[in-house]
C-alpha cells in the first residue's frame, strides 16, 4: 500500500495546506471516503426526534463552539448534506476538503456511501506536518488517484457505519484496511491518541469526529 511515504506525516500536512489555498472551492462534492469494508455495528445519530430537531444537542467537545450557529457549516446545515459536501462547509475542515478534492473519485465515493464514520483532522493538524513530501504526494494523487499515498491516508480516517459515541469506542477497522483505537466518552475521547475536538456531528450519510492530528497507518 506504499506506506513509506504515508509514514512520513509531514508531506501529508503540507500537501493539504497547499491544496487548501489552490483548491479552496473543490470541496462541493469531493470529500474523502470510500465504499464500506468493515463490519461494525452502526447507529445513525439523527434517528432520535430531538436530535433531528437540534443536531447540535448530540455533539460534544471544545471545538464545537467554532461551528456556526446557523446557515452553511452549522450543525443544522450539515445534517442536510452528504458528508463530503457537509465537510466542505465546516470551518474546521477546509484543508481536509482540499486534500480529498485532490484525489479524483474519493469525494463522490464518500458522498454516495450509505453510512460512514469519519475521523476528520482539523486544519491546525495539517499545519504541524513538514513540507518534505508535498510535491511527491500531490504528484502521486494526480497520477494514481485512489491508489495514491494520499488516498491511503485519507481512507484510514474512515470507518463503515454511522457510529455514535457509545458504538465508536473500541478497535475499528478503517476503509484503508488497518484499524484505529477509539477510547473515552463524551467527556473526553481519543482516536489513536488524537483528541476529538468536536464529536458526533451528524450529516446526511455519516457521523463526523473532528480530531487534532492527522492519523497514519502502521508501516
N, C-alpha and C positions, 0 to 999 in steps of 0.2 A: 504493500500500500504506500510505498515511497515515504516512509516515516522519518527518515533522517532529517529532511527539511522541516517536517512538522514539529519535530522535537525542538527545533530552534525557533522558539516562540517569537523571537524578535522580528523576523520577516513578516509574520502574520500581522502584527500590530501596525507596522508602518504601511504595509500593503493596504490595509483597511483605511488608515488615516489618509493616505494619498487618494484612495478611491472616494472617500467622503468629500474631498474637495472637488475632484474631477467628475464624479458621478452622483452628485447630490440628488438629482432627480430620478435616479434609476430605480428607486425602491417602490414604485407604484404597485407592481405585481411581482417583483423579483426579490424573493426573500427565502432564506435557506431552509431546507428540509428535503426529505425525500420520502419515498414510499415506506410504510412501516415495515419493520422486520422482526422486532422482538415482541414476544407475547407477554404483555404486562397488563395487570388489571387497570381499567380506566374508570375515571369518574368525571363526568362533564360538569365543570364548576357552575355553569349557568342554569343547571336544572332547577335549582331552588327558586321559587317565585320571588322571594325577597331580593336575592342576588340578581335576578333578571331585571328587577326594577332599579336596583342600585348596585352595579357591578363593583364599585369601589368598596362596598361593605365587606367583600370577601378577600380583599387584598391585604398584605401585611408587609412591613419593613420600612426602614427610614427613608429609602429612596422614593417611596410612593408619593411623598409630598411634592416631588418635582414634576408629577404628571399634571397636565392642565385639568381644570375642574369641568370644562365643557368644550365642545367642538372637537376638531381634529386632534387626535393624540390623547384625548381624555379617555377614561375608562368606559364611559357610555358610548364614545365614538368607536373605540377599538373593538368592542364586543360585536359590532355590526359587520366587521370585515374579516376575511380570512387572514391568517397570521402574518403572511408576508406583507400584505397591504397595511395591516394594523401596525406592524413594526415600523413601517416607513413613516408613520405619523408620530411615533413615540419620540419625544425629545431626548431620551436616554440612549437611543439605538440608531442614530444616524450613520455611524461608522459601520456598524454591523450590516445595515441595509445596503450600504455601498459595496461591501465585500461580497454579499450574496449576489448582488447585481452583476458582479464581475464573472460569475460562473454561469454560463448560459444553461438555462433549463432548471436551475436549482430553485429559483423563486416560484416558478409555475408548479413544480412538484410539491413544494410546501403548501401553496395555496389550494391545491386540489386534493390534498390528503384528507381523509375522513376525521382523524383525530391525532393530535401530536402534543407533546410537551417540549417546550424549547427553553433551554438554559442560555439566555441571551446576554453576552458580555456588554456592559455599558461602555460608552465612548472612552472614559478615562482608562479602562482596562487596556485598550489598544495603544494608548499613548505611552504606556510603560515598556513597550517592546521596541528594541533597537531596529535600525534600518537595514542591516546587512543583507537580508534575503528578499528585500522588497521587489527588485527587478525580476528575480527568478520566480517568485510567487505570482506576480502579475502576468508574466510571460507564460507561465505554466497554466494559469487559469484560462487565458485566452486560447492557448493551444490545445489543452487537454480537457477543458470543461469539467464535467462531472468526475473525470478520472484524475483531476489535478490534486496537488497537495492542499491547496486552499479549500477545495470541496471536501476533502477528507477531514480537515479540521472543523469545518462548519457542520458537517453531519455528525461529528462527535458531540455536538451540543444539542442533539435532537433525539427524543425517545418516542416510541409509539404510545398512543393513548393520551387522553386528557386527564392528567393526574393531579388530584387535589393535594393539599399539604399532608394529609394522612397517608394517602396512597403512594406519594412520590418518595417517601423515606425508604432507604434501603439501597440495594445494588440494582441499578437499572442498565439494561443493555441498549446502547445507542444505535442509530441507523448506520453509523460507521462500522459497528461490529464489536468495539470494545465497550467496557462498562464504566459507569460513573457511580460514585457512592454519595448518597444524599443522607445527611444527618440533621437532627434537630427538629424543631417545630416552628410554629408561628411566632414564638418569642425569640427565635434565632435559628437560622438554617444555613447549612453549607452544602456545596456541591464539589466534591474532591477538594475540600478545604476552602473553596471560594465562597465568600459571603453572599447570601441572597439579599440584594438591596431592596427589591420590591417583588413579592411573590404572589402567585395565584392570580395573575392578570388574565381575565378571560378574553378570548377572541372568538370569532365565529366557528373556528375549527381547531383551536389549540388553547393550551394553558401556558403562560409565559412566566418564567422566573428570571428576573434581571439579576446578573451576578457581576462581581467586581474584578473578575480575572478571565483571561482567555484560556480555556482548557486545552490540553494537548493529549492525544492518545499515547499510550505506553509504546516505547520503541520496541 
